């Protein structure tokens, strides 16, 4: 598991501080403290298909909406993800 997360954040961002979450389909979601388009952190997604993990950035944080998240993503019973911010104004 740690290798999957390291591969994801090594290319898109860095500094994951919180546990990852899985949705009902087995997709992995997490946050990073830095990286992304504004270097304020991202929500990343890893999906598994055809024998390999694929990555993507779901959301780029800015200073106005929860920059530098120190918490992870929460998946609710309806399979909806919710992000938790830290420094947004």
C-alpha positions, 0 to 999 in steps of 0.5 A: 500500500505505501508503494501505491501512495508513494508512486501517486504523490511522487509524480503529482505532489508531496507530503501526504499526512493523512490516511487514504480512503477507498470508495466502494469501487476500490478507488483510492483517494488521499490528500497531499500537503503540497504540490498541485497547480498552486503548490497548496496540496491536492486530492489525488485518486488512484484507480486500478484497471488492466493490472496497473494503478492509474493516477489523477489529481481530483482537486488542486487546493488554493489559499482560499479553500483549504490550502495545505490539507492535513486531513484526508478524504472521507467517503460517505455511505452514498460513495461521495467524497468529502475533503477536509482542509486546514489553512483555507480562508 
